[in-house]
């Protein structure tokens, strides 16, 4: 379960970083104009964050500290 949780956490963080700094490969990596999330995407992200928090809270204390 820990590898699974680690992968979810890593993917979630990468998604957040990509959303903050989108890059356009056609301009040599220069940031493209900000892409606005749809209301559905925002809701899905909030639900994912809520679920991730629940899963992290369910971990034993020493595992939670390792992920902090």
PDB file of N, CA, C and O in Angstrom:
ATOM      1  N   UNK A   1       0.815  -1.192   0.000  1.00  0.00           N
ATOM      2  CA  UNK A   1       0.000   0.000   0.000  1.00  0.00           C
ATOM      3  C   UNK A   1       0.861   1.260   0.000  1.00  0.00           C
ATOM      4  O   UNK A   1       0.463   2.278  -0.564  1.00  0.00           O
ATOM      5  N   UNK A   2       2.022   1.203   0.618  1.00  0.00           N
ATOM      6  CA  UNK A   2       2.827   2.420   0.703  1.00  0.00           C
ATOM      7  C   UNK A   2       3.343   2.845  -0.672  1.00  0.00           C
ATOM      8  O   UNK A   2       3.418   4.040  -0.956  1.00  0.00           O
ATOM      9  N   UNK A   3       3.700   1.890  -1.523  1.00  0.00           N
ATOM     10  CA  UNK A   3       4.165   2.252  -2.863  1.00  0.00           C
ATOM     11  C   UNK A   3       3.025   2.893  -3.654  1.00  0.00           C
ATOM     12  O   UNK A   3       3.232   3.859  -4.389  1.00  0.00           O
ATOM     13  N   UNK A   4       1.846   2.355  -3.496  1.00  0.00           N
ATOM     14  CA  UNK A   4       0.666   2.886  -4.177  1.00  0.00           C
ATOM     15  C   UNK A   4       0.384   4.312  -3.714  1.00  0.00           C
ATOM     16  O   UNK A   4       0.145   5.199  -4.533  1.00  0.00           O
ATOM     17  N   UNK A   5       0.412   4.527  -2.418  1.00  0.00           N
ATOM     18  CA  UNK A   5       0.153   5.853  -1.868  1.00  0.00           C
ATOM     19  C   UNK A   5       1.243   6.834  -2.297  1.00  0.00           C
ATOM     20  O   UNK A   5       0.956   7.988  -2.615  1.00  0.00           O
ATOM     21  N   UNK A   6       2.470   6.381  -2.306  1.00  0.00           N
ATOM     22  CA  UNK A   6       3.574   7.233  -2.739  1.00  0.00           C
ATOM     23  C   UNK A   6       3.386   7.651  -4.198  1.00  0.00           C
ATOM     24  O   UNK A   6       3.603   8.812  -4.543  1.00  0.00           O
ATOM     25  N   UNK A   7       2.986   6.715  -5.047  1.00  0.00           N
ATOM     26  CA  UNK A   7       2.778   7.028  -6.461  1.00  0.00           C
ATOM     27  C   UNK A   7       1.646   8.035  -6.642  1.00  0.00           C
ATOM     28  O   UNK A   7       1.757   8.951  -7.457  1.00  0.00           O
ATOM     29  N   UNK A   8       0.563   7.873  -5.893  1.00  0.00           N
ATOM     30  CA  UNK A   8      -0.553   8.818  -5.970  1.00  0.00           C
ATOM     31  C   UNK A   8      -0.094  10.204  -5.534  1.00  0.00           C
ATOM     32  O   UNK A   8      -0.409  11.201  -6.184  1.00  0.00           O
ATOM     33  N   UNK A   9       0.647  10.263  -4.440  1.00  0.00           N
ATOM     34  CA  UNK A   9       1.133  11.543  -3.927  1.00  0.00           C
ATOM     35  C   UNK A   9       2.064  12.203  -4.937  1.00  0.00           C
ATOM     36  O   UNK A   9       1.949  13.399  -5.205  1.00  0.00           O
ATOM     37  N   UNK A  10       2.978  11.429  -5.491  1.00  0.00           N
ATOM     38  CA  UNK A  10       3.926  11.979  -6.465  1.00  0.00           C
ATOM     39  C   UNK A  10       3.184  12.488  -7.705  1.00  0.00           C
ATOM     40  O   UNK A  10       3.469  13.581  -8.192  1.00  0.00           O
ATOM     41  N   UNK A  11       2.246  11.709  -8.207  1.00  0.00           N
ATOM     42  CA  UNK A  11       1.486  12.140  -9.388  1.00  0.00           C
ATOM     43  C   UNK A  11       0.685  13.406  -9.099  1.00  0.00           C
ATOM     44  O   UNK A  11       0.618  14.312  -9.930  1.00  0.00           O
ATOM     45  N   UNK A  12       0.090  13.461  -7.933  1.00  0.00           N
ATOM     46  CA  UNK A  12      -0.690  14.645  -7.563  1.00  0.00           C
ATOM     47  C   UNK A  12       0.205  15.884  -7.539  1.00  0.00           C
ATOM     48  O   UNK A  12      -0.174  16.933  -8.061  1.00  0.00           O
ATOM     49  N   UNK A  13       1.374  15.770  -6.943  1.00  0.00           N
ATOM     50  CA  UNK A  13       2.302  16.904  -6.872  1.00  0.00           C
ATOM     51  C   UNK A  13       2.783  17.310  -8.262  1.00  0.00           C
ATOM     52  O   UNK A  13       2.863  18.499  -8.571  1.00  0.00           O
ATOM     53  N   UNK A  14       3.101  16.332  -9.095  1.00  0.00           N
ATOM     54  CA  UNK A  14       3.525  16.648 -10.454  1.00  0.00           C
ATOM     55  C   UNK A  14       2.422  17.349 -11.229  1.00  0.00           C
ATOM     56  O   UNK A  14       2.690  18.294 -11.972  1.00  0.00           O
ATOM     57  N   UNK A  15       1.195  16.902 -11.066  1.00  0.00           N
ATOM     58  CA  UNK A  15       0.074  17.556 -11.738  1.00  0.00           C
ATOM     59  C   UNK A  15      -0.060  19.004 -11.296  1.00  0.00           C
ATOM     60  O   UNK A  15      -0.315  19.885 -12.117  1.00  0.00           O
ATOM     61  N   UNK A  16       0.110  19.254 -10.004  1.00  0.00           N
ATOM     62  CA  UNK A  16       0.030  20.630  -9.516  1.00  0.00           C
ATOM     63  C   UNK A  16       1.139  21.490 -10.109  1.00  0.00           C
ATOM     64  O   UNK A  16       0.898  22.629 -10.510  1.00  0.00           O
ATOM     65  N   UNK A  17       2.345  20.952 -10.165  1.00  0.00           N
ATOM     66  CA  UNK A  17       3.453  21.712 -10.737  1.00  0.00           C
ATOM     67  C   UNK A  17       3.247  21.977 -12.218  1.00  0.00           C
ATOM     68  O   UNK A  17       3.531  23.076 -12.695  1.00  0.00           O
ATOM     69  N   UNK A  18       2.762  20.998 -12.943  1.00  0.00           N
ATOM     70  CA  UNK A  18       2.514  21.192 -14.374  1.00  0.00           C
ATOM     71  C   UNK A  18       1.444  22.248 -14.601  1.00  0.00           C
ATOM     72  O   UNK A  18       1.544  23.046 -15.533  1.00  0.00           O
ATOM     73  N   UNK A  19       0.440  22.258 -13.769  1.00  0.00           N
ATOM     74  CA  UNK A  19      -0.647  23.229 -13.931  1.00  0.00           C
ATOM     75  C   UNK A  19      -0.148  24.640 -13.649  1.00  0.00           C
ATOM     76  O   UNK A  19      -0.603  25.592 -14.283  1.00  0.00           O
ATOM     77  N   UNK A  20       0.772  24.789 -12.717  1.00  0.00           N
ATOM     78  CA  UNK A  20       1.293  26.119 -12.387  1.00  0.00           C
ATOM     79  C   UNK A  20       2.193  26.668 -13.479  1.00  0.00           C
ATOM     80  O   UNK A  20       2.198  27.872 -13.738  1.00  0.00           O
ATOM     81  N   UNK A  21       2.951  25.793 -14.119  1.00  0.00           N
ATOM     82  CA  UNK A  21       3.936  26.233 -15.113  1.00  0.00           C
ATOM     83  C   UNK A  21       3.800  25.433 -16.400  1.00  0.00           C
ATOM     84  O   UNK A  21       4.686  24.649 -16.740  1.00  0.00           O
ATOM     85  N   UNK A  22       2.698  25.623 -17.118  1.00  0.00           N
ATOM     86  CA  UNK A  22       2.568  24.895 -18.379  1.00  0.00           C
ATOM     87  C   UNK A  22       3.649  25.320 -19.364  1.00  0.00           C
ATOM     88  O   UNK A  22       4.008  26.496 -19.425  1.00  0.00           O
ATOM     89  N   UNK A  23       4.160  24.384 -20.123  1.00  0.00           N
ATOM     90  CA  UNK A  23       5.215  24.686 -21.081  1.00  0.00           C
ATOM     91  C   UNK A  23       4.755  24.329 -22.477  1.00  0.00           C
ATOM     92  O   UNK A  23       4.088  23.316 -22.686  1.00  0.00           O
ATOM     93  N   UNK A  24       5.109  25.155 -23.410  1.00  0.00           N
ATOM     94  CA  UNK A  24       4.754  24.932 -24.805  1.00  0.00           C
ATOM     95  C   UNK A  24       5.994  24.416 -25.532  1.00  0.00           C
ATOM     96  O   UNK A  24       6.975  25.148 -25.666  1.00  0.00           O
ATOM     97  N   UNK A  25       5.968  23.161 -26.005  1.00  0.00           N
ATOM     98  CA  UNK A  25       7.160  22.616 -26.669  1.00  0.00           C
ATOM     99  C   UNK A  25       7.497  23.339 -27.965  1.00  0.00           C
ATOM    100  O   UNK A  25       8.633  23.248 -28.431  1.00  0.00           O
ATOM    101  N   UNK A  26       6.551  24.053 -28.561  1.00  0.00           N
ATOM    102  CA  UNK A  26       6.792  24.740 -29.826  1.00  0.00           C
ATOM    103  C   UNK A  26       7.564  26.039 -29.649  1.00  0.00           C
ATOM    104  O   UNK A  26       8.110  26.569 -30.617  1.00  0.00           O
ATOM    105  N   UNK A  27       7.617  26.556 -28.431  1.00  0.00           N
ATOM    106  CA  UNK A  27       8.333  27.813 -28.205  1.00  0.00           C
ATOM    107  C   UNK A  27       9.615  27.586 -27.409  1.00  0.00           C
ATOM    108  O   UNK A  27      10.120  28.503 -26.762  1.00  0.00           O
ATOM    109  N   UNK A  28      10.136  26.371 -27.458  1.00  0.00           N
ATOM    110  CA  UNK A  28      11.386  26.085 -26.768  1.00  0.00           C
ATOM    111  C   UNK A  28      11.237  26.028 -25.263  1.00  0.00           C
ATOM    112  O   UNK A  28      12.193  26.309 -24.541  1.00  0.00           O
ATOM    113  N   UNK A  29      10.065  25.672 -24.773  1.00  0.00           N
ATOM    114  CA  UNK A  29       9.866  25.527 -23.342  1.00  0.00           C
ATOM    115  C   UNK A  29       9.366  26.777 -22.658  1.00  0.00           C
ATOM    116  O   UNK A  29       9.183  26.781 -21.441  1.00  0.00           O
ATOM    117  N   UNK A  30       9.141  27.838 -23.411  1.00  0.00           N
ATOM    118  CA  UNK A  30       8.604  29.050 -22.789  1.00  0.00           C
ATOM    119  C   UNK A  30       7.186  28.779 -22.301  1.00  0.00           C
ATOM    120  O   UNK A  30       6.422  28.091 -22.978  1.00  0.00           O
ATOM    121  N   UNK A  31       6.829  29.305 -21.151  1.00  0.00           N
ATOM    122  CA  UNK A  31       5.475  29.063 -20.635  1.00  0.00           C
ATOM    123  C   UNK A  31       4.412  29.539 -21.610  1.00  0.00           C
ATOM    124  O   UNK A  31       4.521  30.610 -22.208  1.00  0.00           O
ATOM    125  N   UNK A  32       3.395  28.727 -21.754  1.00  0.00           N
ATOM    126  CA  UNK A  32       2.269  29.121 -22.603  1.00  0.00           C
ATOM    127  C   UNK A  32       1.296  29.929 -21.763  1.00  0.00           C
ATOM    128  O   UNK A  32       1.411  29.941 -20.538  1.00  0.00           O
ATOM    129  N   UNK A  33       0.342  30.604 -22.387  1.00  0.00           N
ATOM    130  CA  UNK A  33      -0.642  31.352 -21.604  1.00  0.00           C
ATOM    131  C   UNK A  33      -1.346  30.424 -20.610  1.00  0.00           C
ATOM    132  O   UNK A  33      -1.549  29.240 -20.878  1.00  0.00           O
ATOM    133  N   UNK A  34      -1.702  30.976 -19.489  1.00  0.00           N
ATOM    134  CA  UNK A  34      -2.337  30.182 -18.431  1.00  0.00           C
ATOM    135  C   UNK A  34      -3.569  29.459 -18.972  1.00  0.00           C
ATOM    136  O   UNK A  34      -4.397  30.039 -19.674  1.00  0.00           O
ATOM    137  N   UNK A  35      -3.664  28.206 -18.633  1.00  0.00           N
ATOM    138  CA  UNK A  35      -4.807  27.400 -19.036  1.00  0.00           C
ATOM    139  C   UNK A  35      -5.787  27.388 -17.879  1.00  0.00           C
ATOM    140  O   UNK A  35      -5.441  26.991 -16.766  1.00  0.00           O
ATOM    141  N   UNK A  36      -6.986  27.815 -18.136  1.00  0.00           N
ATOM    142  CA  UNK A  36      -7.987  27.873 -17.090  1.00  0.00           C
ATOM    143  C   UNK A  36      -8.652  26.514 -16.929  1.00  0.00           C
ATOM    144  O   UNK A  36      -9.027  25.867 -17.907  1.00  0.00           O
ATOM    145  N   UNK A  37      -8.790  26.100 -15.683  1.00  0.00           N
ATOM    146  CA  UNK A  37      -9.451  24.840 -15.383  1.00  0.00           C
ATOM    147  C   UNK A  37     -10.961  25.031 -15.471  1.00  0.00           C
ATOM    148  O   UNK A  37     -11.492  26.091 -15.139  1.00  0.00           O
ATOM    149  N   UNK A  38     -11.627  23.997 -15.918  1.00  0.00           N
ATOM    150  CA  UNK A  38     -13.081  24.034 -15.966  1.00  0.00           C
ATOM    151  C   UNK A  38     -13.623  23.793 -14.565  1.00  0.00           C
ATOM    152  O   UNK A  38     -12.899  23.272 -13.717  1.00  0.00           O
ATOM    153  N   UNK A  39     -14.864  24.152 -14.298  1.00  0.00           N
ATOM    154  CA  UNK A  39     -15.441  23.875 -12.977  1.00  0.00           C
ATOM    155  C   UNK A  39     -15.372  22.387 -12.610  1.00  0.00           C
ATOM    156  O   UNK A  39     -15.167  22.040 -11.447  1.00  0.00           O
ATOM    157  N   UNK A  40     -15.543  21.516 -13.604  1.00  0.00           N
ATOM    158  CA  UNK A  40     -15.460  20.081 -13.337  1.00  0.00           C
ATOM    159  C   UNK A  40     -14.041  19.690 -12.932  1.00  0.00           C
ATOM    160  O   UNK A  40     -13.860  18.886 -12.016  1.00  0.00           O
ATOM    161  N   UNK A  41     -13.040  20.246 -13.599  1.00  0.00           N
ATOM    162  CA  UNK A  41     -11.650  19.950 -13.244  1.00  0.00           C
ATOM    163  C   UNK A  41     -11.333  20.444 -11.838  1.00  0.00           C
ATOM    164  O   UNK A  41     -10.636  19.768 -11.082  1.00  0.00           O
ATOM    165  N   UNK A  42     -11.836  21.604 -11.493  1.00  0.00           N
ATOM    166  CA  UNK A  42     -11.616  22.135 -10.147  1.00  0.00           C
ATOM    167  C   UNK A  42     -12.255  21.230  -9.114  1.00  0.00           C
ATOM    168  O   UNK A  42     -11.641  20.926  -8.091  1.00  0.00           O
ATOM    169  N   UNK A  43     -13.479  20.796  -9.366  1.00  0.00           N
ATOM    170  CA  UNK A  43     -14.177  19.901  -8.448  1.00  0.00           C
ATOM    171  C   UNK A  43     -13.448  18.570  -8.305  1.00  0.00           C
ATOM    172  O   UNK A  43     -13.314  18.048  -7.198  1.00  0.00           O
ATOM    173  N   UNK A  44     -12.977  18.022  -9.422  1.00  0.00           N
ATOM    174  CA  UNK A  44     -12.232  16.761  -9.367  1.00  0.00           C
ATOM    175  C   UNK A  44     -10.949  16.919  -8.567  1.00  0.00           C
ATOM    176  O   UNK A  44     -10.589  16.040  -7.784  1.00  0.00           O
ATOM    177  N   UNK A  45     -10.258  18.035  -8.761  1.00  0.00           N
ATOM    178  CA  UNK A  45      -9.014  18.286  -8.014  1.00  0.00           C
ATOM    179  C   UNK A  45      -9.292  18.413  -6.518  1.00  0.00           C
ATOM    180  O   UNK A  45      -8.534  17.898  -5.696  1.00  0.00           O
ATOM    181  N   UNK A  46     -10.371  19.096  -6.170  1.00  0.00           N
ATOM    182  CA  UNK A  46     -10.739  19.227  -4.758  1.00  0.00           C
ATOM    183  C   UNK A  46     -11.078  17.871  -4.157  1.00  0.00           C
ATOM    184  O   UNK A  46     -10.687  17.573  -3.028  1.00  0.00           O
ATOM    185  N   UNK A  47     -11.802  17.052  -4.904  1.00  0.00           N
ATOM    186  CA  UNK A  47     -12.163  15.717  -4.417  1.00  0.00           C
ATOM    187  C   UNK A  47     -10.919  14.851  -4.258  1.00  0.00           C
ATOM    188  O   UNK A  47     -10.792  14.122  -3.274  1.00  0.00           O
ATOM    189  N   UNK A  48     -10.005  14.927  -5.214  1.00  0.00           N
ATOM    190  CA  UNK A  48      -8.759  14.174  -5.109  1.00  0.00           C
ATOM    191  C   UNK A  48      -7.953  14.618  -3.895  1.00  0.00           C
ATOM    192  O   UNK A  48      -7.414  13.786  -3.166  1.00  0.00           O
ATOM    193  N   UNK A  49      -7.872  15.902  -3.683  1.00  0.00           N
ATOM    194  CA  UNK A  49      -7.140  16.421  -2.518  1.00  0.00           C
ATOM    195  C   UNK A  49      -7.789  15.965  -1.212  1.00  0.00           C
ATOM    196  O   UNK A  49      -7.097  15.576  -0.271  1.00  0.00           O
ATOM    197  N   UNK A  50      -9.123  16.015  -1.161  1.00  0.00           N
ATOM    198  CA  UNK A  50      -9.833  15.576   0.041  1.00  0.00           C
ATOM    199  C   UNK A  50      -9.582  14.089   0.305  1.00  0.00           C
ATOM    200  O   UNK A  50      -9.335  13.688   1.442  1.00  0.00           O
ATOM    201  N   UNK A  51      -9.648  13.287  -0.741  1.00  0.00           N
ATOM    202  CA  UNK A  51      -9.429  11.845  -0.599  1.00  0.00           C
ATOM    203  C   UNK A  51      -8.000  11.546  -0.187  1.00  0.00           C
ATOM    204  O   UNK A  51      -7.762  10.670   0.645  1.00  0.00           O
ATOM    205  N   UNK A  52      -7.052  12.263  -0.759  1.00  0.00           N
ATOM    206  CA  UNK A  52      -5.651  12.074  -0.401  1.00  0.00           C
ATOM    207  C   UNK A  52      -5.421  12.415   1.062  1.00  0.00           C
ATOM    208  O   UNK A  52      -4.698  11.704   1.761  1.00  0.00           O
ATOM    209  N   UNK A  53      -6.030  13.497   1.529  1.00  0.00           N
ATOM    210  CA  UNK A  53      -5.917  13.856   2.946  1.00  0.00           C
ATOM    211  C   UNK A  53      -6.489  12.760   3.841  1.00  0.00           C
ATOM    212  O   UNK A  53      -5.912  12.449   4.883  1.00  0.00           O
ATOM    213  N   UNK A  54      -7.615  12.176   3.445  1.00  0.00           N
ATOM    214  CA  UNK A  54      -8.206  11.086   4.223  1.00  0.00           C
ATOM    215  C   UNK A  54      -7.261   9.887   4.287  1.00  0.00           C
ATOM    216  O   UNK A  54      -7.073   9.292   5.348  1.00  0.00           O
ATOM    217  N   UNK A  55      -6.674   9.542   3.154  1.00  0.00           N
ATOM    218  CA  UNK A  55      -5.754   8.404   3.120  1.00  0.00           C
ATOM    219  C   UNK A  55      -4.510   8.675   3.959  1.00  0.00           C
ATOM    220  O   UNK A  55      -4.031   7.791   4.670  1.00  0.00           O
ATOM    221  N   UNK A  56      -3.992   9.885   3.878  1.00  0.00           N
ATOM    222  CA  UNK A  56      -2.823  10.231   4.679  1.00  0.00           C
ATOM    223  C   UNK A  56      -3.150  10.205   6.170  1.00  0.00           C
ATOM    224  O   UNK A  56      -2.338   9.754   6.977  1.00  0.00           O
ATOM    225  N   UNK A  57      -4.337  10.686   6.536  1.00  0.00           N
ATOM    226  CA  UNK A  57      -4.740  10.671   7.940  1.00  0.00           C
ATOM    227  C   UNK A  57      -4.913   9.260   8.474  1.00  0.00           C
ATOM    228  O   UNK A  57      -4.790   9.037   9.678  1.00  0.00           O
ATOM    229  N   UNK A  58      -5.196   8.300   7.594  1.00  0.00           N
ATOM    230  CA  UNK A  58      -5.400   6.917   8.021  1.00  0.00           C
ATOM    231  C   UNK A  58      -4.079   6.175   8.245  1.00  0.00           C
ATOM    232  O   UNK A  58      -4.070   5.081   8.811  1.00  0.00           O
ATOM    233  N   UNK A  59      -2.970   6.764   7.805  1.00  0.00           N
ATOM    234  CA  UNK A  59      -1.669   6.112   7.976  1.00  0.00           C
ATOM    235  C   UNK A  59      -1.217   6.182   9.429  1.00  0.00           C
ATOM    236  O   UNK A  59      -1.614   7.085  10.165  1.00  0.00           O
ATOM    237  N   UNK A  60      -0.388   5.229   9.839  1.00  0.00           N
ATOM    238  CA  UNK A  60       0.225   5.333  11.170  1.00  0.00           C
ATOM    239  C   UNK A  60       1.078   6.605  11.257  1.00  0.00           C
ATOM    240  O   UNK A  60       1.561   7.116  10.247  1.00  0.00           O
ATOM    241  N   UNK A  61       1.246   7.087  12.452  1.00  0.00           N
ATOM    242  CA  UNK A  61       1.935   8.354  12.694  1.00  0.00           C
ATOM    243  C   UNK A  61       3.324   8.409  12.041  1.00  0.00           C
ATOM    244  O   UNK A  61       3.661   9.409  11.407  1.00  0.00           O
ATOM    245  N   UNK A  62       4.127   7.359  12.185  1.00  0.00           N
ATOM    246  CA  UNK A  62       5.477   7.394  11.646  1.00  0.00           C
ATOM    247  C   UNK A  62       5.479   7.467  10.121  1.00  0.00           C
ATOM    248  O   UNK A  62       6.381   8.072   9.541  1.00  0.00           O
ATOM    249  N   UNK A  63       4.492   6.864   9.458  1.00  0.00           N
ATOM    250  CA  UNK A  63       4.403   6.954   8.004  1.00  0.00           C
ATOM    251  C   UNK A  63       3.948   8.339   7.563  1.00  0.00           C
ATOM    252  O   UNK A  63       4.412   8.850   6.544  1.00  0.00           O
ATOM    253  N   UNK A  64       3.043   8.950   8.326  1.00  0.00           N
ATOM    254  CA  UNK A  64       2.603  10.311   8.011  1.00  0.00           C
ATOM    255  C   UNK A  64       3.774  11.277   8.119  1.00  0.00           C
ATOM    256  O   UNK A  64       3.946  12.152   7.271  1.00  0.00           O
ATOM    257  N   UNK A  65       4.575  11.116   9.161  1.00  0.00           N
ATOM    258  CA  UNK A  65       5.732  12.001   9.332  1.00  0.00           C
ATOM    259  C   UNK A  65       6.719  11.841   8.199  1.00  0.00           C
ATOM    260  O   UNK A  65       7.342  12.818   7.781  1.00  0.00           O
ATOM    261  N   UNK A  66       6.875  10.629   7.691  1.00  0.00           N
ATOM    262  CA  UNK A  66       7.823  10.379   6.592  1.00  0.00           C
ATOM    263  C   UNK A  66       7.376  11.102   5.324  1.00  0.00           C
ATOM    264  O   UNK A  66       8.214  11.479   4.505  1.00  0.00           O
ATOM    265  N   UNK A  67       6.073  11.302   5.151  1.00  0.00           N
ATOM    266  CA  UNK A  67       5.568  11.963   3.962  1.00  0.00           C
ATOM    267  C   UNK A  67       5.467  13.476   4.127  1.00  0.00           C
ATOM    268  O   UNK A  67       5.200  14.181   3.154  1.00  0.00           O
ATOM    269  N   UNK A  68       5.674  13.980   5.324  1.00  0.00           N
ATOM    270  CA  UNK A  68       5.551  15.425   5.565  1.00  0.00           C
ATOM    271  C   UNK A  68       6.804  16.161   5.177  1.00  0.00           C
ATOM    272  O   UNK A  68       6.869  17.383   5.315  1.00  0.00           O
TER     273      UNK A  68
END
